[in-house]
């Protein structure tokens, strides 16, 4: 971390410290159990739009308090493929037991981009983390878009893709096996049909608040380009995905118990590392409703 900017309100000191790397910042001086002054909320929102992901250390949050913080960013949503926590209808518990091999989110993606209106934000809270491993990587798809060759940007400027949960949650998807679903706590049941649904979104998305464009397609959520087969689409989807997640665009969040992070799904990719076999990891997740990508 290399730079700190501070503001002071009537109650507390708020600091914003940039992460080492191309994105992300840590917010200090706040207890998220307490009501935040409007000026503080405004600064958090401004920093979030700038840095893409913010983290808050040493928090002691109940599920309800986590959800209430997330509500400051908009209307809460429900993830369709996991059971909600008994403690709160908008919270899901993400637990990888020491005996489990498969983790949740272990591929580069933007959360649920296969929905008609994907969530704009994800709020993740660390309850229990392994002694080593279990970090999350974030990639700045805005900067990656800016660095695309102009000829590629122009050629595919209006291209749209078919997005689907099938590649992950479908019967032949990454999490399609019943034993894997049981490990993850997935709930399919009457949602099974939704795992095969398809929706159309642009490959390059314009952020509704900042106006910046970003790469929005991924190998795990984008089935194909409209008007093309999966096979014909894969070279471009692979090129864009690998470019967007190149090292120059990536930052790492090292979790600690009590760390809360919120990231912008409209312009970032993320990847939950699965490098802690034999150790337990317990996270709580809330998502904030977004709008249709344009």
C-alpha positions as CSV (number, residue, x, y, z in Angstrom):
1,X,0.0,0.0,0.0
2,X,1.5,3.3,-1.1
3,X,-0.8,6.3,-0.5
4,X,-3.3,7.4,2.1
5,X,-5.9,10.1,1.9
6,X,-8.0,11.0,5.0
7,X,-11.2,12.8,5.7
8,X,-12.6,13.5,9.2
9,X,-16.3,13.7,10.0
10,X,-17.9,14.5,13.4
11,X,-17.5,11.0,14.8
12,X,-14.5,9.2,13.3
13,X,-11.5,9.3,11.0
14,X,-11.8,7.5,7.7
15,X,-8.7,6.6,5.7
16,X,-8.4,5.2,2.2
17,X,-5.2,3.3,1.4
18,X,-4.5,2.1,-2.1
19,X,-3.5,-1.5,-2.5
20,X,-0.2,-2.4,-4.2
21,X,-1.2,-3.1,-7.7
22,X,-3.6,-1.7,-10.4
23,X,-6.8,-1.6,-8.3
24,X,-8.3,-1.9,-4.9
25,X,-8.1,0.0,-1.6
26,X,-8.5,-0.6,2.1
27,X,-10.8,1.6,4.1
28,X,-9.7,2.3,7.7
29,X,-11.2,3.9,10.7
30,X,-14.7,2.6,10.4
31,X,-16.9,0.3,12.5
32,X,-19.5,-0.9,10.0
33,X,-21.8,-1.9,12.9
34,X,-22.4,1.8,13.4
35,X,-24.5,4.2,11.3
36,X,-22.3,6.1,8.8
37,X,-22.7,9.8,8.2
38,X,-23.9,10.8,4.7
39,X,-20.5,12.3,4.0
40,X,-18.8,9.0,4.8
41,X,-21.1,7.1,2.6
42,X,-20.4,9.5,-0.2
43,X,-16.7,9.0,0.2
44,X,-17.0,5.2,0.3
45,X,-19.1,5.2,-2.9
46,X,-16.7,7.5,-4.7
47,X,-13.7,5.3,-3.7
48,X,-15.6,2.2,-4.7
49,X,-16.2,3.5,-8.2
50,X,-12.6,4.5,-8.5
51,X,-10.8,1.5,-7.1
52,X,-13.4,-1.3,-8.0
53,X,-12.9,-3.2,-4.8
54,X,-12.7,-1.9,-1.2
55,X,-11.9,-3.9,1.9
56,X,-12.6,-3.2,5.6
57,X,-10.5,-5.0,8.2
58,X,-11.3,-6.1,11.8
59,X,-15.1,-6.0,11.5
60,X,-17.4,-7.9,13.8
61,X,-20.6,-8.3,11.8
62,X,-23.7,-10.4,12.1
63,X,-25.4,-11.5,8.9
64,X,-28.0,-8.8,9.4
65,X,-25.3,-6.1,9.8
66,X,-23.5,-7.3,6.7
67,X,-26.8,-7.1,4.7
68,X,-27.5,-3.7,6.1
69,X,-24.1,-2.4,5.0
70,X,-24.7,-3.9,1.5
71,X,-28.1,-2.2,1.4
72,X,-26.3,1.1,1.3
73,X,-25.2,0.3,-2.3
74,X,-28.7,-0.6,-3.5
75,X,-31.5,-3.2,-3.3
76,X,-30.4,-6.6,-2.2
77,X,-30.8,-9.6,-4.4
78,X,-31.0,-13.4,-4.0
79,X,-28.5,-15.8,-5.6
80,X,-30.5,-18.5,-7.4
81,X,-28.2,-21.5,-6.9
82,X,-27.4,-21.6,-3.2
83,X,-29.5,-21.9,-0.1
84,X,-29.9,-18.7,1.9
85,X,-28.6,-18.6,5.5
86,X,-31.1,-19.3,8.2
87,X,-29.9,-16.0,9.8
88,X,-30.9,-13.8,6.9
89,X,-32.7,-14.3,3.5
90,X,-30.1,-12.3,1.5
91,X,-27.0,-14.0,3.0
92,X,-25.5,-17.2,1.8
93,X,-22.8,-19.2,3.7
94,X,-19.9,-20.3,1.6
95,X,-18.1,-23.0,3.4
96,X,-15.3,-25.2,2.1
97,X,-14.7,-27.9,4.7
98,X,-11.2,-29.3,5.3
99,X,-12.3,-32.5,3.6
100,X,-13.6,-30.8,0.4
101,X,-11.8,-30.5,-2.8
102,X,-14.0,-28.1,-4.8
103,X,-14.3,-24.4,-3.9
104,X,-16.9,-21.8,-4.9
105,X,-15.8,-19.2,-7.4
106,X,-12.6,-21.0,-8.4
107,X,-12.6,-19.6,-12.0
108,X,-12.2,-16.2,-13.5
109,X,-15.6,-14.6,-13.7
110,X,-18.0,-11.8,-12.9
111,X,-20.7,-12.8,-10.6
112,X,-23.9,-14.2,-12.3
113,X,-23.3,-12.4,-15.5
114,X,-25.8,-14.9,-17.0
115,X,-28.8,-13.2,-15.3
116,X,-30.9,-10.6,-17.2
117,X,-29.9,-8.1,-14.6
118,X,-26.6,-9.3,-12.9
119,X,-25.7,-7.9,-9.5
120,X,-23.7,-4.7,-9.5
121,X,-21.9,-5.5,-6.2
122,X,-20.8,-8.5,-4.1
123,X,-20.2,-8.1,-0.4
124,X,-18.1,-10.9,1.1
125,X,-17.2,-11.3,4.8
126,X,-14.6,-13.6,6.2
127,X,-15.8,-15.7,9.1
128,X,-13.0,-18.3,9.1
129,X,-10.0,-18.5,6.8
130,X,-7.1,-20.9,6.4
131,X,-3.8,-20.2,7.9
132,X,-2.3,-20.0,4.4
133,X,-4.1,-19.7,1.0
134,X,-7.6,-18.9,0.2
135,X,-6.9,-15.4,-1.3
136,X,-9.1,-13.8,-3.9
137,X,-7.6,-12.3,-7.1
138,X,-9.3,-9.3,-8.8
139,X,-8.7,-8.1,-12.4
140,X,-9.5,-4.7,-13.8
141,X,-11.5,-5.2,-16.9
142,X,-11.7,-1.4,-17.5
143,X,-8.0,-1.0,-17.9
144,X,-7.9,-4.2,-20.0
145,X,-10.4,-2.8,-22.4
146,X,-8.5,0.4,-22.7
147,X,-5.4,-1.5,-23.7
148,X,-7.1,-3.6,-26.4
149,X,-5.8,-3.0,-29.9
150,X,-8.0,-0.4,-31.5
151,X,-8.7,-2.7,-34.5
152,X,-10.1,-5.4,-32.2
153,X,-12.2,-2.9,-30.2
154,X,-13.7,-1.4,-33.3
155,X,-14.4,-4.8,-35.0
156,X,-16.2,-6.2,-32.0
157,X,-17.7,-3.0,-30.6
158,X,-21.3,-4.0,-31.0
159,X,-20.9,-7.7,-30.5
160,X,-23.1,-9.5,-28.1
161,X,-22.8,-12.9,-26.4
162,X,-25.1,-15.6,-25.1
163,X,-24.5,-15.9,-21.4
164,X,-25.7,-19.0,-19.4
165,X,-25.2,-20.7,-16.1
166,X,-25.1,-24.0,-18.0
167,X,-21.3,-24.1,-18.2
168,X,-21.1,-24.0,-14.4
169,X,-24.4,-25.1,-12.9
170,X,-25.9,-27.2,-15.8
171,X,-25.9,-31.0,-15.8
172,X,-22.6,-31.1,-17.5
173,X,-21.1,-28.0,-15.9
174,X,-18.3,-27.5,-13.5
175,X,-20.7,-27.9,-10.5
176,X,-23.1,-30.3,-12.3
177,X,-22.1,-33.3,-10.3
178,X,-24.5,-34.1,-7.4
179,X,-21.6,-34.7,-4.9
180,X,-20.0,-31.4,-5.8
181,X,-23.4,-29.6,-5.3
182,X,-23.7,-31.2,-1.9
183,X,-20.2,-30.0,-1.0
184,X,-21.0,-26.5,-2.0
185,X,-24.4,-26.4,-0.4
186,X,-26.0,-25.7,-3.8
187,X,-29.8,-25.8,-4.1
188,X,-31.0,-26.8,-7.5
189,X,-34.4,-28.6,-7.1
190,X,-37.0,-26.5,-8.9
191,X,-34.2,-24.2,-10.0
192,X,-32.7,-26.9,-12.3
193,X,-34.4,-25.3,-15.4
194,X,-32.7,-22.0,-14.6
195,X,-29.3,-23.6,-14.9
196,X,-29.9,-24.1,-18.6
197,X,-31.3,-20.6,-19.2
198,X,-29.7,-18.2,-21.7
199,X,-29.6,-14.4,-21.9
200,X,-27.9,-11.9,-24.3
201,X,-25.4,-9.3,-23.2
202,X,-22.7,-7.2,-24.9
203,X,-19.1,-8.5,-24.9
204,X,-18.0,-5.0,-23.9
205,X,-20.1,-3.3,-21.2
206,X,-20.5,0.4,-20.4
207,X,-20.5,1.2,-16.7
208,X,-23.8,3.0,-15.9
209,X,-22.2,5.4,-13.4
210,X,-18.7,6.1,-14.7
211,X,-19.3,5.6,-18.4
212,X,-16.1,3.5,-18.8
213,X,-16.2,0.4,-20.9
214,X,-14.9,-2.9,-19.8
215,X,-14.5,-6.5,-21.1
216,X,-17.5,-8.4,-19.8
217,X,-17.4,-11.9,-21.4
218,X,-15.8,-14.9,-19.7
219,X,-15.1,-18.5,-20.6
220,X,-17.3,-19.9,-17.8
221,X,-20.4,-17.7,-18.3
222,X,-20.4,-16.7,-22.0
223,X,-21.4,-19.7,-24.2
224,X,-20.9,-18.1,-27.6
225,X,-21.0,-14.9,-29.6
226,X,-24.4,-14.2,-31.2
227,X,-24.4,-15.5,-34.7
228,X,-21.5,-17.9,-34.1
229,X,-21.1,-21.4,-32.7
230,X,-19.3,-22.1,-29.5
231,X,-16.4,-23.5,-31.4
232,X,-16.1,-20.5,-33.6
233,X,-16.5,-18.1,-30.6
234,X,-13.8,-19.7,-28.4
235,X,-10.7,-18.1,-29.9
236,X,-12.1,-14.6,-29.3
237,X,-13.6,-15.4,-25.9
238,X,-10.3,-17.0,-24.9
239,X,-8.2,-14.0,-26.1
240,X,-10.4,-11.5,-24.3
241,X,-10.5,-13.5,-21.1
242,X,-6.8,-14.1,-21.0
243,X,-6.1,-10.5,-21.8
244,X,-8.5,-9.2,-19.1
245,X,-6.9,-11.4,-16.4
246,X,-3.3,-10.7,-17.3
247,X,-0.9,-10.0,-14.5
248,X,-0.7,-6.3,-15.2
249,X,-4.4,-5.9,-14.3
250,X,-4.5,-8.2,-11.3
251,X,-4.4,-7.5,-7.5
252,X,-4.7,-9.9,-4.6
253,X,-6.8,-9.7,-1.4
254,X,-5.4,-11.7,1.5
255,X,-8.3,-12.4,3.8
256,X,-8.3,-12.3,7.6
257,X,-11.1,-13.1,10.0
258,X,-13.3,-10.1,10.1
259,X,-12.4,-8.7,6.7
260,X,-15.3,-7.4,4.6
261,X,-14.8,-6.6,0.9
262,X,-17.2,-5.1,-1.7
263,X,-16.4,-5.2,-5.4
264,X,-18.0,-3.9,-8.6
265,X,-19.1,-6.8,-10.8
266,X,-19.8,-4.4,-13.7
267,X,-16.1,-3.9,-14.3
268,X,-14.0,-6.5,-12.4
269,X,-13.3,-10.2,-12.8
270,X,-12.4,-12.2,-9.7
271,X,-11.0,-15.6,-8.9
272,X,-11.2,-17.5,-5.5
273,X,-7.9,-19.4,-5.2
274,X,-8.3,-23.1,-4.2
275,X,-4.9,-23.6,-2.6
276,X,-5.8,-24.6,1.0
277,X,-6.8,-28.2,0.9
278,X,-7.1,-29.7,4.3
279,X,-8.2,-26.4,5.8
280,X,-11.6,-24.9,6.4
281,X,-12.8,-21.6,4.9
282,X,-16.1,-19.9,5.8
283,X,-17.3,-16.8,4.1
284,X,-20.7,-14.9,4.0
285,X,-21.9,-13.4,0.8
286,X,-24.5,-10.8,-0.1
287,X,-25.3,-9.4,-3.6
288,X,-26.7,-6.1,-4.6
289,X,-29.1,-5.9,-7.5
290,X,-27.8,-4.4,-10.8
291,X,-29.3,-3.4,-14.1
292,X,-29.2,-4.9,-17.7
293,X,-25.7,-4.6,-19.2
294,X,-25.5,-2.0,-22.0
